[in-house]
Amino acid sequence: MNHRPHSPERRQILRMAAAALPLAGIAGCATATGSAAGPGEIFDSHCHVIDPRFPIIENQGYRPPDYPLADYLRQSRPLGVTAGAIVSGSFQGTDQSYLRALLPQLGPRWVGVTQIDPNAPDEEIAALARIGVRATRFNLFRGSIDNVDAVVALAQRVHAVGRWHAEMYADAAALRPHVARLQKLPRLVIDHLGMTEAGLPVVLDLVDAGVRIKATGFGRVTMNVPKALEAIARRSPDALMFGTDLPSTRARRPFEPADIALVRQVLGATLARKALWSNAVALYRPGV
């Protein structure tokens, strides 16, 4: 890609960020990055709504606190978030009732990413697509990656029926043996920068094949976030999609507005605009 050389000032920012945040996300970076305030809307490509009116299941001994839509909007709107993707967490299983209620309420600028039963009929997938569901998610970080054939088969079916893509929450290092299979999926997204420093080379290989990467969960990853953002954007300016990961369930450090400022400082105005808005809009096709 055409990537202009960093100015001395930009290089100094990157050196300071990398020195301050070695292999441990960006905890405590608010002072270094400043306010997230700035022009432009944000598409939040990864957020959760935890509404007690709908089924919530305990996952590996964890039950998340309530985080209804009103709480999410109260926290996200001041950041400039005007559109986004509501993502099903492991604690929501394959329940679709909350997305059926929330997406019409939010309107056409919002989409859903769900977990679907592999035996769900095509009619259910098509019906969910009509209300704005755009992807199915595979939680491989807390599940098994042994049966990649089943993952690929479901990803191909939901794409054929609903034009959905697949999203994977996994330590990208564990995906290394499966890269050749995953590269052949119609469309694929990897959550949370691939989670680990060891997974970054795998992420970059997938980016070369057109895979999108969510710049999310900076407080849950174990990697040098500024260097990962820069490396991914250098491979493809179309790959990164920012998300708040609110309410940051089980993360060591929850989302902070400084995370947005970091994206802008590391990537610069043009690439940050793509990561914060246009890359996700191009993928999810909301009514914006």
C-alpha positions as CSV (number, residue, x, y, z in Angstrom):
1,M,0.0,0.0,0.0
2,N,1.1,3.6,-0.4
3,H,2.2,4.4,3.2
4,R,3.9,7.8,3.6
5,P,7.0,7.8,5.8
6,H,6.5,8.8,9.4
7,S,7.5,12.3,10.4
8,P,10.0,12.6,13.2
9,E,7.1,13.6,15.5
10,R,5.1,10.5,14.5
11,R,8.1,8.2,15.0
12,Q,8.5,9.7,18.4
13,I,4.9,9.0,19.3
14,L,5.3,5.4,18.2
15,R,8.5,4.9,20.1
16,M,6.9,6.3,23.3
17,A,3.8,4.2,22.9
18,A,5.8,1.0,22.2
19,A,8.1,1.7,25.1
20,A,5.2,2.3,27.5
21,L,3.1,-0.6,26.4
22,P,5.3,-3.7,25.8
23,L,3.3,-6.8,25.1
24,A,0.4,-5.9,27.4
25,G,-2.2,-3.9,25.5
26,I,-2.6,-0.2,26.3
27,A,-3.5,-0.1,30.0
28,G,-2.8,3.3,31.4
29,C,-2.3,5.0,28.0
30,A,-4.8,7.9,28.6
31,T,-2.1,10.4,29.5
32,A,0.0,9.5,26.5
33,T,-2.8,9.6,24.0
34,G,-5.1,12.4,25.3
35,S,-8.7,12.9,24.5
36,A,-10.6,10.8,22.0
37,A,-12.6,13.9,20.9
38,G,-12.3,14.7,17.2
39,P,-14.3,15.2,14.0
40,G,-16.0,12.3,12.2
41,E,-18.5,9.6,13.0
42,I,-17.4,6.2,14.4
43,F,-18.8,2.8,13.4
44,D,-18.4,0.6,16.4
45,S,-17.7,-2.7,14.8
46,H,-17.8,-4.7,18.1
47,C,-20.0,-4.0,21.1
48,H,-22.3,-6.1,23.3
49,V,-25.7,-5.5,24.8
50,I,-26.6,-7.6,27.9
51,D,-30.3,-7.3,28.5
52,P,-31.7,-9.3,31.3
53,R,-35.1,-9.5,29.5
54,F,-33.5,-12.1,27.2
55,P,-31.7,-15.4,27.9
56,I,-28.2,-15.2,29.4
57,I,-26.3,-18.3,30.1
58,E,-23.3,-18.8,32.4
59,N,-20.1,-19.6,30.5
60,Q,-17.3,-21.3,32.2
61,G,-18.5,-20.0,35.6
62,Y,-19.0,-16.5,34.3
63,R,-22.2,-14.5,34.1
64,P,-21.8,-10.9,32.9
65,P,-23.4,-8.0,34.6
66,D,-26.4,-6.3,32.9
67,Y,-25.5,-3.8,30.2
68,P,-28.8,-2.7,28.5
69,L,-29.0,-0.7,25.3
70,A,-29.5,2.5,27.2
71,D,-26.3,2.1,29.1
72,Y,-24.3,1.4,25.9
73,L,-25.8,4.4,24.0
74,R,-25.1,6.7,27.0
75,Q,-21.4,5.6,27.0
76,S,-20.9,5.5,23.2
77,R,-22.7,8.5,21.8
78,P,-20.3,11.1,23.3
79,L,-17.5,9.3,21.5
80,G,-19.0,9.9,18.1
81,V,-20.5,6.5,17.6
82,T,-23.5,6.7,15.3
83,A,-23.6,3.2,13.8
84,G,-22.2,-0.2,14.7
85,A,-22.4,-4.0,15.0
86,I,-24.1,-5.6,18.1
87,V,-22.1,-8.9,18.7
88,S,-23.4,-12.0,20.4
89,G,-21.2,-13.1,23.3
90,S,-20.6,-16.6,24.5
91,F,-23.1,-15.9,27.3
92,Q,-25.9,-15.4,24.8
93,G,-25.5,-18.8,23.2
94,T,-27.6,-19.1,20.0
95,D,-30.5,-16.9,21.3
96,Q,-31.8,-14.6,18.6
97,S,-34.6,-12.9,20.5
98,Y,-32.5,-10.0,21.7
99,L,-31.2,-9.1,18.2
100,R,-34.8,-9.4,16.9
101,A,-35.8,-6.8,19.5
102,L,-32.7,-4.5,19.4
103,L,-32.0,-4.1,15.7
104,P,-35.4,-2.7,14.7
105,Q,-35.1,-0.4,17.7
106,L,-31.7,0.9,16.7
107,G,-32.5,1.3,13.0
108,P,-30.8,0.7,9.7
109,R,-27.4,2.1,10.7
110,W,-26.9,-0.9,13.0
111,V,-26.3,-4.6,12.2
112,G,-26.0,-7.8,14.2
113,V,-23.3,-10.5,14.5
114,T,-24.9,-13.6,15.9
115,Q,-24.0,-17.2,17.0
116,I,-26.2,-19.6,15.0
117,D,-27.0,-23.3,15.7
118,P,-25.3,-25.3,12.9
119,N,-28.7,-27.0,12.4
120,A,-30.6,-23.8,12.0
121,P,-32.8,-23.9,8.9
122,D,-32.0,-21.7,6.0
123,E,-35.3,-19.8,6.6
124,E,-34.0,-18.6,10.0
125,I,-30.8,-17.4,8.5
126,A,-32.6,-15.5,5.8
127,A,-35.1,-14.0,8.3
128,L,-32.2,-12.7,10.4
129,A,-30.5,-11.3,7.4
130,R,-33.7,-9.3,6.6
131,I,-33.5,-7.6,10.0
132,G,-29.8,-6.7,9.7
133,V,-27.8,-9.7,10.9
134,R,-24.6,-9.7,8.7
135,A,-22.3,-12.3,10.2
136,T,-22.0,-15.4,12.4
137,R,-19.4,-15.6,15.2
138,F,-17.3,-18.5,16.2
139,N,-15.9,-18.2,19.8
140,L,-12.8,-20.4,19.5
141,F,-10.9,-18.6,22.3
142,R,-13.0,-20.4,24.9
143,G,-14.1,-23.3,22.7
144,S,-12.5,-25.9,20.5
145,I,-10.8,-25.4,17.2
146,D,-10.4,-29.1,16.5
147,N,-13.3,-29.3,14.0
148,V,-12.4,-26.7,11.5
149,D,-14.3,-28.5,8.8
150,A,-17.6,-27.8,10.7
151,V,-16.6,-24.1,11.1
152,V,-15.9,-23.8,7.4
153,A,-19.0,-25.6,6.4
154,L,-21.3,-23.4,8.5
155,A,-19.4,-20.2,7.4
156,Q,-20.0,-21.2,3.7
157,R,-23.6,-22.0,4.3
158,V,-24.5,-18.7,6.0
159,H,-22.7,-16.8,3.3
160,A,-24.6,-18.7,0.6
161,V,-28.0,-18.2,2.3
162,G,-27.7,-14.8,3.9
163,R,-24.6,-13.3,2.5
164,W,-23.1,-13.3,6.0
165,H,-19.4,-13.4,6.7
166,A,-17.7,-15.3,9.5
167,E,-16.1,-13.7,12.6
168,M,-13.6,-15.6,14.8
169,Y,-12.6,-14.9,18.4
170,A,-9.4,-16.9,18.7
171,D,-5.7,-16.7,19.6
172,A,-4.5,-16.3,16.0
173,A,-1.5,-18.4,16.9
174,A,-3.7,-21.4,17.3
175,L,-5.1,-20.8,13.8
176,R,-1.7,-21.3,12.1
177,P,-2.4,-24.9,11.0
178,H,-5.7,-23.8,9.4
179,V,-4.7,-20.7,7.5
180,A,-5.0,-22.3,4.1
181,R,-8.6,-23.4,4.8
182,L,-9.5,-20.0,6.4
183,Q,-8.1,-18.0,3.5
184,K,-10.6,-19.7,1.2
185,L,-13.7,-18.5,3.1
186,P,-15.8,-16.0,1.2
187,R,-15.2,-13.4,3.9
188,L,-13.6,-13.6,7.3
189,V,-13.0,-11.2,10.3
190,I,-10.7,-11.9,13.2
191,D,-11.6,-10.3,16.5
192,H,-9.4,-8.3,18.9
193,L,-6.2,-8.1,16.7
194,G,-5.8,-11.9,17.0
195,M,-5.2,-11.6,20.8
196,T,-1.5,-12.4,21.1
197,E,1.9,-11.3,19.9
198,A,2.6,-14.8,18.7
199,G,-0.6,-14.7,16.6
200,L,0.4,-11.5,14.7
201,P,2.3,-13.3,11.9
202,V,-0.8,-15.4,11.3
203,V,-3.0,-12.3,11.3
204,L,-0.7,-10.7,8.7
205,D,-0.9,-13.8,6.5
206,L,-4.7,-13.7,6.7
207,V,-4.7,-9.9,5.9
208,D,-2.8,-10.7,2.7
209,A,-5.7,-12.9,1.7
210,G,-8.2,-10.1,2.3
211,V,-9.3,-11.0,5.9
212,R,-10.5,-8.0,8.0
213,I,-9.2,-7.5,11.6
214,K,-11.0,-5.9,14.4
215,A,-9.0,-3.2,16.3
216,T,-10.8,-4.0,19.5
217,G,-10.3,-5.2,23.0
218,F,-7.0,-3.4,23.5
219,G,-7.3,-4.1,27.3
220,R,-7.7,-7.9,26.8
221,V,-4.9,-8.6,24.3
222,T,-1.3,-9.5,25.1
223,M,0.6,-7.7,22.4
224,N,2.1,-4.3,21.5
225,V,-1.0,-2.7,20.2
226,P,0.6,0.3,18.4
227,K,3.0,-1.9,16.5
228,A,0.2,-4.4,15.6
229,L,-2.0,-1.6,14.3
230,E,0.8,-0.2,12.2
231,A,1.8,-3.6,10.8
232,I,-1.7,-4.5,9.8
233,A,-2.4,-1.1,8.2
234,R,0.8,-1.4,6.3
235,R,-0.3,-4.7,4.8
236,S,-3.7,-3.4,3.9
237,P,-5.4,0.0,4.5
238,D,-8.7,-1.8,4.2
239,A,-8.2,-4.4,6.9
240,L,-8.7,-2.7,10.3
241,M,-12.1,-2.0,11.8
242,F,-12.3,-0.3,15.2
243,G,-14.7,-1.3,17.9
244,T,-15.2,-0.4,21.5
245,D,-15.7,-3.9,22.8
246,L,-18.1,-2.4,25.4
247,P,-18.8,-3.4,28.1
248,S,-15.4,-5.2,27.9
249,T,-16.6,-8.4,29.7
250,R,-13.7,-10.3,31.3
251,A,-11.1,-7.9,30.0
252,R,-8.2,-7.0,32.2
253,R,-8.8,-3.4,31.5
254,P,-12.1,-2.1,30.0
255,F,-12.4,0.2,26.9
256,E,-11.2,3.8,27.4
257,P,-11.8,6.8,25.1
258,A,-8.0,7.0,24.8
259,D,-8.2,3.8,22.7
260,I,-9.7,5.9,19.9
261,A,-7.1,8.5,20.3
262,L,-4.4,5.8,20.0
263,V,-5.9,4.6,16.6
264,R,-5.8,8.2,15.3
265,Q,-2.3,8.9,16.5
266,V,-0.8,5.6,15.2
267,L,-2.5,5.5,11.8
268,G,-2.8,9.2,10.9
269,A,-6.0,10.9,9.7
270,T,-6.6,9.0,6.4
271,L,-6.0,5.5,7.7
272,A,-7.7,6.2,11.0
273,R,-10.8,7.3,9.1
274,K,-10.9,4.0,7.3
275,A,-10.4,2.1,10.5
276,L,-13.0,4.1,12.4
277,W,-15.7,4.2,9.7
278,S,-15.4,3.3,6.1
279,N,-13.8,-0.2,6.3
280,A,-16.6,-1.5,8.5
281,V,-19.3,0.3,6.5
282,A,-18.0,-1.4,3.3
283,L,-18.1,-4.8,5.0
284,Y,-21.4,-4.7,7.0
285,R,-23.4,-2.7,4.5
286,P,-25.6,-0.8,7.0
287,G,-28.1,1.8,5.9
288,V,-25.8,4.8,6.3
